[in-house]
């Protein structure tokens, strides 16, 4: 399990999409700065229920549980990385 603790630095707006098969999809991006000797900022993606129910505030300490995803483009010439949070504890 990949986790890290940090301070919320930025909270993006919830974005609404429709998937190719017509299902609704919600995404929110949150920047969290790690709590360590040399802090690092990491943008994590929240999806669907977690994106809509997220009520964290800038400056609040959280623990993020994350997974790493890669998405190839349509012709498989490039990969896009995404860090997705599947749980956030306040």
Secondary structure as GFF3:
##gff-version 3
##sequence-region A 1 90
A	DSSP	beta_strand	2	11	.	.	.	ID=ss1
A	DSSP	beta_strand	15	18	.	.	.	ID=ss2
A	DSSP	beta_strand	24	34	.	.	.	ID=ss3
A	DSSP	beta_strand	41	47	.	.	.	ID=ss4
A	DSSP	alpha_helix	48	53	.	.	.	ID=ss5
A	DSSP	beta_strand	61	72	.	.	.	ID=ss6
A	DSSP	beta_strand	79	89	.	.	.	ID=ss7
###
